[in-house]
């Protein structure tokens, strides 16, 4: 998850932008799918950030196993 902090906001802005563009084009189904994807991604991000210690512990353990850390 090294690039997650940079790529997540870009992906969210892309989904919201695509939804807004579809809404302007009067394609309500596509717009709702894009906004739903953004909402689900925000929920997933909230759950991942709530468990950050699990991710960090696993990374440190694998680095130790590989002999890097």
MOPAC internal coordinates of N, CA, C and O (Angstrom, degrees):
PM7 1SCF
backbone

  N    0.0000 0     0.00 0     0.00 0    0    0    0
  C    1.4452 1     0.00 0     0.00 0    1    0    0
  C    1.5171 1   111.05 1     0.00 0    2    1    0
  O    1.2310 1   121.29 1  -146.05 1    3    2    1
  N    1.2939 1   115.13 1    33.95 1    3    2    1
  C    1.4545 1   119.51 1  -176.42 1    5    3    2
  C    1.5323 1   111.87 1   -67.10 1    6    5    3
  O    1.2310 1   120.28 1   141.39 1    7    6    5
  N    1.3203 1   117.07 1   -38.61 1    7    6    5
  C    1.4621 1   120.57 1  -176.85 1    9    7    6
  C    1.5246 1   112.92 1   -99.56 1   10    9    7
  O    1.2310 1   120.23 1  -173.55 1   11   10    9
  N    1.3092 1   117.17 1     6.45 1   11   10    9
  C    1.4685 1   121.30 1  -176.07 1   13   11   10
  C    1.5146 1   112.27 1   -60.63 1   14   13   11
  O    1.2310 1   120.19 1   137.89 1   15   14   13
  N    1.3219 1   117.24 1   -42.11 1   15   14   13
  C    1.4654 1   120.52 1  -177.52 1   17   15   14
  C    1.5176 1   112.11 1   -62.70 1   18   17   15
  O    1.2310 1   120.07 1   151.98 1   19   18   17
  N    1.3128 1   117.48 1   -28.02 1   19   18   17
  C    1.4674 1   120.70 1   179.80 1   21   19   18
  C    1.5218 1   112.00 1   -89.77 1   22   21   19
  O    1.2310 1   120.32 1   141.59 1   23   22   21
  N    1.3230 1   117.00 1   -38.41 1   23   22   21
  C    1.4585 1   119.93 1  -173.01 1   25   23   22
  C    1.5276 1   113.73 1   -82.06 1   26   25   23
  O    1.2310 1   119.69 1   151.61 1   27   26   25
  N    1.3139 1   118.19 1   -28.39 1   27   26   25
  C    1.4592 1   119.57 1  -178.15 1   29   27   26
  C    1.5286 1   112.69 1   -62.43 1   30   29   27
  O    1.2310 1   118.86 1   132.10 1   31   30   29
  N    1.3304 1   119.77 1   -47.90 1   31   30   29
  C    1.4754 1   117.98 1   178.39 1   33   31   30
  C    1.5279 1   112.70 1   -62.45 1   34   33   31
  O    1.2310 1   120.25 1   145.31 1   35   34   33
  N    1.3211 1   117.12 1   -34.69 1   35   34   33
  C    1.4622 1   119.75 1   178.49 1   37   35   34
  C    1.5279 1   110.28 1   -66.11 1   38   37   35
  O    1.2310 1   120.50 1   137.33 1   39   38   37
  N    1.3242 1   116.65 1   -42.67 1   39   38   37
  C    1.4616 1   120.50 1   178.58 1   41   39   38
  C    1.5252 1   110.83 1   -65.16 1   42   41   39
  O    1.2310 1   119.97 1   140.19 1   43   42   41
  N    1.3161 1   117.66 1   -39.81 1   43   42   41
  C    1.4616 1   120.48 1   179.11 1   45   43   42
  C    1.5310 1   111.04 1   -65.15 1   46   45   43
  O    1.2310 1   120.27 1   135.26 1   47   46   45
  N    1.3172 1   117.09 1   -44.74 1   47   46   45
  C    1.4615 1   119.75 1   178.54 1   49   47   46
  C    1.5202 1   111.58 1   -63.68 1   50   49   47
  O    1.2310 1   120.29 1   144.84 1   51   50   49
  N    1.3242 1   117.06 1   -35.16 1   51   50   49
  C    1.4567 1   120.86 1   177.81 1   53   51   50
  C    1.5203 1   111.11 1   -65.43 1   54   53   51
  O    1.2310 1   120.15 1   134.78 1   55   54   53
  N    1.3329 1   117.32 1   -45.22 1   55   54   53
  C    1.4652 1   120.95 1   178.48 1   57   55   54
  C    1.5193 1   111.45 1   -62.78 1   58   57   55
  O    1.2310 1   120.31 1   134.57 1   59   58   57
  N    1.3123 1   117.02 1   -45.43 1   59   58   57
  C    1.4607 1   120.22 1  -179.44 1   61   59   58
  C    1.5248 1   110.40 1   -67.03 1   62   61   59
  O    1.2310 1   120.24 1   139.96 1   63   62   61
  N    1.3171 1   117.14 1   -40.04 1   63   62   61
  C    1.4670 1   120.49 1   177.37 1   65   63   62
  C    1.5157 1   112.49 1   -64.11 1   66   65   63
  O    1.2310 1   120.53 1   138.24 1   67   66   65
  N    1.3256 1   116.59 1   -41.76 1   67   66   65
  C    1.4638 1   119.95 1   177.57 1   69   67   66
  C    1.5226 1   110.75 1   -65.48 1   70   69   67
  O    1.2310 1   120.32 1   142.03 1   71   70   69
  N    1.3306 1   116.99 1   -37.97 1   71   70   69
  C    1.4581 1   120.11 1   176.82 1   73   71   70
  C    1.5160 1   111.97 1   -65.30 1   74   73   71
  O    1.2310 1   120.50 1   138.31 1   75   74   73
  N    1.3214 1   116.65 1   -41.69 1   75   74   73
  C    1.4618 1   120.21 1   178.70 1   77   75   74
  C    1.5298 1   110.74 1   -65.16 1   78   77   75
  O    1.2310 1   120.84 1   139.36 1   79   78   77
  N    1.3252 1   116.00 1   -40.64 1   79   78   77
  C    1.4640 1   119.38 1   179.21 1   81   79   78
  C    1.5285 1   111.02 1   -65.83 1   82   81   79
  O    1.2310 1   120.27 1   139.72 1   83   82   81
  N    1.3221 1   117.09 1   -40.28 1   83   82   81
  C    1.4623 1   120.46 1   177.61 1   85   83   82
  C    1.5303 1   110.12 1   -66.54 1   86   85   83
  O    1.2310 1   119.88 1   144.65 1   87   86   85
  N    1.3230 1   117.84 1   -35.35 1   87   86   85
  C    1.4603 1   121.07 1   177.91 1   89   87   86
  C    1.5264 1   110.61 1   -65.75 1   90   89   87
  O    1.2310 1   120.62 1   139.20 1   91   90   89
  N    1.3322 1   116.42 1   -40.80 1   91   90   89
  C    1.4706 1   120.70 1   177.67 1   93   91   90
  C    1.5213 1   110.17 1   -64.29 1   94   93   91
  O    1.2310 1   120.34 1   144.61 1   95   94   93
  N    1.3182 1   116.95 1   -35.39 1   95   94   93
  C    1.4682 1   121.56 1   179.88 1   97   95   94
  C    1.5283 1   112.37 1   -80.20 1   98   97   95
  O    1.2310 1   119.56 1  -175.92 1   99   98   97
  N    1.3224 1   118.44 1     4.08 1   99   98   97
  C    1.4674 1   125.37 1   178.44 1  101   99   98
  C    1.5207 1   111.67 1    65.07 1  102  101   99
  O    1.2310 1   120.49 1  -144.81 1  103  102  101
  N    1.3274 1   116.67 1    35.19 1  103  102  101
  C    1.4620 1   121.72 1   175.19 1  105  103  102
  C    1.5239 1   107.13 1  -108.75 1  106  105  103
  O    1.2310 1   121.00 1   -94.99 1  107  106  105
  N    1.3126 1   115.69 1    85.01 1  107  106  105
  C    1.4605 1   121.20 1  -172.16 1  109  107  106
  C    1.5204 1   112.46 1   -66.60 1  110  109  107
  O    1.2310 1   119.54 1   144.59 1  111  110  109
  N    1.3184 1   118.49 1   -35.41 1  111  110  109
  C    1.4690 1   120.91 1  -177.98 1  113  111  110
  C    1.5251 1   110.54 1   -66.78 1  114  113  111
  O    1.2310 1   120.57 1   132.52 1  115  114  113
  N    1.3089 1   116.51 1   -47.48 1  115  114  113
  C    1.4628 1   120.19 1   178.85 1  117  115  114
  C    1.5322 1   111.20 1   -64.18 1  118  117  115
  O    1.2310 1   120.37 1   139.82 1  119  118  117
  N    1.3168 1   116.89 1   -40.18 1  119  118  117
  C    1.4641 1   120.61 1   178.80 1  121  119  118
  C    1.5213 1   110.60 1   -63.01 1  122  121  119
  O    1.2310 1   120.32 1   137.21 1  123  122  121
  N    1.3223 1   117.00 1   -42.79 1  123  122  121
  C    1.4602 1   119.41 1  -179.87 1  125  123  122
  C    1.5216 1   111.31 1   -66.21 1  126  125  123
  O    1.2310 1   120.06 1   144.45 1  127  126  125
  N    1.3302 1   117.49 1   -35.55 1  127  126  125
  C    1.4680 1   120.40 1   176.87 1  129  127  126
  C    1.5228 1   110.75 1   -64.70 1  130  129  127
  O    1.2310 1   120.25 1   137.82 1  131  130  129
  N    1.3186 1   117.14 1   -42.18 1  131  130  129
  C    1.4672 1   120.54 1   179.85 1  133  131  130
  C    1.5282 1   111.39 1   -65.94 1  134  133  131
  O    1.2310 1   120.30 1   137.56 1  135  134  133
  N    1.3242 1   117.02 1   -42.44 1  135  134  133
  C    1.4585 1   119.77 1   178.99 1  137  135  134
  C    1.5248 1   111.30 1   -69.07 1  138  137  135
  O    1.2310 1   120.30 1   144.79 1  139  138  137
  N    1.3254 1   117.04 1   -35.21 1  139  138  137
  C    1.4619 1   120.15 1   176.47 1  141  139  138
  C    1.5267 1   110.84 1   -65.99 1  142  141  139
  O    1.2310 1   120.31 1   140.37 1  143  142  141
  N    1.3315 1   117.01 1   -39.63 1  143  142  141
  C    1.4629 1   120.26 1   177.01 1  145  143  142
  C    1.5274 1   111.03 1   -62.86 1  146  145  143
  O    1.2310 1   120.28 1   140.24 1  147  146  145
  N    1.3186 1   117.07 1   -39.76 1  147  146  145
  C    1.4634 1   120.17 1   178.50 1  149  147  146
  C    1.5304 1   110.88 1   -66.21 1  150  149  147
  O    1.2310 1   120.27 1   139.18 1  151  150  149
  N    1.3249 1   117.09 1   -40.82 1  151  150  149
  C    1.4634 1   120.36 1   179.14 1  153  151  150
  C    1.5273 1   111.52 1   -65.03 1  154  153  151
  O    1.2310 1   120.37 1   137.41 1  155  154  153
  N    1.3211 1   116.89 1   -42.59 1  155  154  153
  C    1.4627 1   120.28 1   178.37 1  157  155  154
  C    1.5251 1   111.45 1   -66.04 1  158  157  155
  O    1.2310 1   120.30 1   143.32 1  159  158  157
  N    1.3175 1   117.03 1   -36.68 1  159  158  157
  C    1.4594 1   120.55 1   178.41 1  161  159  158
  C    1.5306 1   110.81 1   -66.36 1  162  161  159
  O    1.2310 1   120.30 1   142.20 1  163  162  161
  N    1.3231 1   117.03 1   -37.80 1  163  162  161
  C    1.4622 1   119.41 1   178.00 1  165  163  162
  C    1.5238 1   110.58 1   -66.13 1  166  165  163
  O    1.2310 1   120.23 1   142.12 1  167  166  165
  N    1.3221 1   117.16 1   -37.88 1  167  166  165
  C    1.4675 1   120.97 1   178.10 1  169  167  166
  C    1.5258 1   110.66 1   -66.14 1  170  169  167
  O    1.2310 1   120.44 1   137.19 1  171  170  169
  N    1.3288 1   116.77 1   -42.81 1  171  170  169
  C    1.4646 1   121.02 1   178.19 1  173  171  170
  C    1.5222 1   110.64 1   -64.02 1  174  173  171
  O    1.2310 1   120.38 1   139.09 1  175  174  173
  N    1.3249 1   116.89 1   -40.91 1  175  174  173
  C    1.4587 1   120.59 1   178.46 1  177  175  174
  C    1.5250 1   110.95 1   -62.47 1  178  177  175
  O    1.2310 1   120.68 1   140.18 1  179  178  177
  N    1.3169 1   116.30 1   -39.82 1  179  178  177
  C    1.4595 1   120.17 1   177.89 1  181  179  178
  C    1.5233 1   111.19 1   -61.82 1  182  181  179
  O    1.2310 1   120.37 1   138.32 1  183  182  181
  N    1.3138 1   116.91 1   -41.68 1  183  182  181
  C    1.4684 1   120.62 1   179.47 1  185  183  182
  C    1.5263 1   111.28 1   -68.41 1  186  185  183
  O    1.2310 1   120.13 1   140.65 1  187  186  185
  N    1.3357 1   117.35 1   -39.35 1  187  186  185
  C    1.4659 1   120.09 1   178.60 1  189  187  186
  C    1.5188 1   111.32 1   -66.12 1  190  189  187
  O    1.2310 1   120.09 1   138.21 1  191  190  189
  N    1.3116 1   117.44 1   -41.79 1  191  190  189
  C    1.4601 1   120.26 1   179.74 1  193  191  190
  C    1.5202 1   111.50 1   -69.11 1  194  193  191
  O    1.2310 1   120.07 1   153.82 1  195  194  193
  N    1.3195 1   117.48 1   -26.18 1  195  194  193
  C    1.4540 1   120.94 1   176.55 1  197  195  194
  C    1.5131 1   112.48 1   -71.03 1  198  197  195
  O    1.2310 1   120.48 1   159.16 1  199  198  197
  N    1.3182 1   116.70 1   -20.84 1  199  198  197
  C    1.4658 1   121.81 1  -178.94 1  201  199  198
  C    1.5267 1   111.92 1  -116.94 1  202  201  199
  O    1.2310 1   120.17 1  -143.53 1  203  202  201
  N    1.2942 1   117.28 1    36.47 1  203  202  201
  C    1.4661 1   120.73 1  -176.08 1  205  203  202
  C    1.5134 1   112.39 1   -61.81 1  206  205  203
  O    1.2310 1   119.80 1   149.34 1  207  206  205
  N    1.3312 1   118.00 1   -30.66 1  207  206  205
  C    1.4571 1   119.86 1  -177.25 1  209  207  206
  C    1.5280 1   111.02 1   -67.75 1  210  209  207
  O    1.2310 1   119.63 1   150.34 1  211  210  209
  N    1.3099 1   118.30 1   -29.66 1  211  210  209
  C    1.4670 1   120.93 1   178.24 1  213  211  210
  C    1.5212 1   109.51 1   -66.76 1  214  213  211
  O    1.2310 1   120.56 1   136.94 1  215  214  213
  N    1.3147 1   116.53 1   -43.06 1  215  214  213
  C    1.4587 1   120.93 1  -179.62 1  217  215  214
  C    1.5166 1   110.51 1   -65.56 1  218  217  215
  O    1.2310 1   120.24 1   134.87 1  219  218  217
  N    1.3098 1   117.15 1   -45.13 1  219  218  217
  C    1.4574 1   121.09 1  -179.32 1  221  219  218
  C    1.5278 1   111.57 1   -64.91 1  222  221  219
  O    1.2310 1   119.78 1   138.84 1  223  222  221
  N    1.3283 1   118.02 1   -41.16 1  223  222  221
  C    1.4516 1   120.69 1   179.70 1  225  223  222
  C    1.5230 1   111.57 1   -64.19 1  226  225  223
  O    1.2310 1   120.25 1   138.44 1  227  226  225
  N    1.3218 1   117.13 1   -41.56 1  227  226  225
  C    1.4609 1   120.45 1   178.66 1  229  227  226
  C    1.5237 1   111.22 1   -63.75 1  230  229  227
  O    1.2310 1   120.38 1   138.43 1  231  230  229
  N    1.3218 1   116.88 1   -41.57 1  231  230  229
  C    1.4594 1   120.44 1  -179.55 1  233  231  230
  C    1.5277 1   110.60 1   -64.03 1  234  233  231
  O    1.2310 1   120.25 1   137.26 1  235  234  233
  N    1.3241 1   117.12 1   -42.74 1  235  234  233
  C    1.4611 1   119.81 1   179.66 1  237  235  234
  C    1.5220 1   111.06 1   -66.76 1  238  237  235
  O    1.2310 1   120.73 1   142.61 1  239  238  237
  N    1.3229 1   116.20 1   -37.39 1  239  238  237
  C    1.4642 1   119.61 1   179.35 1  241  239  238
  C    1.5250 1   111.36 1   -65.90 1  242  241  239
  O    1.2310 1   120.26 1   137.21 1  243  242  241
  N    1.3263 1   117.11 1   -42.79 1  243  242  241
  C    1.4754 1   119.54 1   179.41 1  245  243  242
  C    1.5244 1   111.14 1   -67.60 1  246  245  243
  O    1.2310 1   119.94 1   144.02 1  247  246  245
  N    1.3237 1   117.73 1   -35.98 1  247  246  245
  C    1.4615 1   119.93 1   177.10 1  249  247  246
  C    1.5197 1   110.34 1   -64.43 1  250  249  247
  O    1.2310 1   120.15 1   141.53 1  251  250  249
  N    1.3220 1   117.31 1   -38.47 1  251  250  249
  C    1.4614 1   120.52 1   178.03 1  253  251  250
  C    1.5340 1   110.68 1   -67.21 1  254  253  251
  O    1.2310 1   120.69 1   138.73 1  255  254  253
  N    1.3229 1   116.28 1   -41.27 1  255  254  253
  C    1.4712 1   119.54 1   179.88 1  257  255  254
  C    1.5189 1   111.15 1   -63.78 1  258  257  255
  O    1.2310 1   120.68 1   140.04 1  259  258  257
  N    1.3382 1   116.30 1   -39.96 1  259  258  257
  C    1.4758 1   119.95 1  -179.98 1  261  259  258
  C    1.5165 1   111.92 1   -74.94 1  262  261  259
  O    1.2310 1   119.88 1   166.16 1  263  262  261
  N    1.3130 1   117.83 1   -13.84 1  263  262  261
  C    1.4635 1   120.61 1   179.54 1  265  263  262
  C    1.5108 1   112.83 1    88.77 1  266  265  263
  O    1.2310 1   119.77 1  -168.41 1  267  266  265
  N    1.3241 1   118.05 1    11.59 1  267  266  265
  C    1.4580 1   121.21 1  -179.07 1  269  267  266
  C    1.5193 1   110.66 1   -80.74 1  270  269  267
  O    1.2310 1   120.21 1   137.83 1  271  270  269
  N    1.3496 1   117.20 1   -42.17 1  271  270  269
  C    1.4587 1   119.85 1  -173.58 1  273  271  270
  C    1.4353 1   110.24 1  -104.74 1  274  273  271
  O    1.2310 1   120.10 1   180.00 1  275  274  273

